[in-house]
């Protein structure tokens, strides 16, 4: 149950960053690169996180 709450929170954060990414991507490639690096960092954290 706790894990499901965490997962929904996580997906909400991802959705937020995705919307931000879609808004900013057409304007600035630098911003897009930054968003991509943030996303990959988050993915790395998740992989390293003990389950």
C-alpha positions as a printed NumPy array, in Angstrom:
array([[  0.   ,   0.   ,   0.   ],
       [  2.761,   2.408,   0.927],
       [  4.656,   1.503,  -2.226],
       [  1.631,   2.309,  -4.386],
       [  1.348,   5.766,  -2.841],
       [  5.049,   6.331,  -3.497],
       [  4.649,   5.167,  -7.084],
       [  1.711,   7.489,  -7.754],
       [  3.695,  10.389,  -6.302],
       [  6.626,   9.444,  -8.509],
       [  4.499,   9.252, -11.653],
       [  2.988,  12.647, -10.789],
       [  6.469,  14.163, -10.547],
       [  7.429,  12.558, -13.843],
       [  4.252,  13.887, -15.487],
       [  5.036,  17.365, -14.192],
       [  8.581,  17.301, -15.554],
       [  7.307,  15.89 , -18.856],
       [  4.808,  18.738, -19.28 ],
       [  7.53 ,  21.251, -18.417],
       [  9.805,  19.526, -20.922],
       [  7.162,  19.677, -23.669],
       [  6.623,  23.379, -22.99 ],
       [ 10.306,  24.307, -22.988],
       [ 11.705,  21.906, -25.581],
       [ 10.759,  23.921, -28.708],
       [ 12.34 ,  27.088, -27.327],
       [ 15.75 ,  26.162, -26.009],
       [ 17.904,  23.132, -26.72 ],
       [ 19.994,  23.916, -23.642],
       [ 16.93 ,  23.707, -21.412],
       [ 15.984,  20.456, -23.108],
       [ 19.429,  18.991, -22.423],
       [ 19.133,  20.068, -18.796],
       [ 15.719,  18.422, -18.466],
       [ 17.058,  15.226, -20.028],
       [ 20.041,  15.124, -17.661],
       [ 17.722,  15.637, -14.678],
       [ 15.517,  12.773, -15.871],
       [ 18.467,  10.404, -16.309],
       [ 19.764,  11.366, -12.853],
       [ 16.372,  10.544, -11.338],
       [ 16.342,   7.204, -13.146],
       [ 19.815,   6.405, -11.795],
       [ 18.659,   7.256,  -8.262],
       [ 15.683,   4.932,  -8.65 ],
       [ 17.875,   2.076,  -9.839],
       [ 20.286,   2.562,  -6.937],
       [ 17.458,   2.831,  -4.409],
       [ 17.079,  -0.308,  -2.245],
       [ 13.643,  -1.857,  -2.662]])
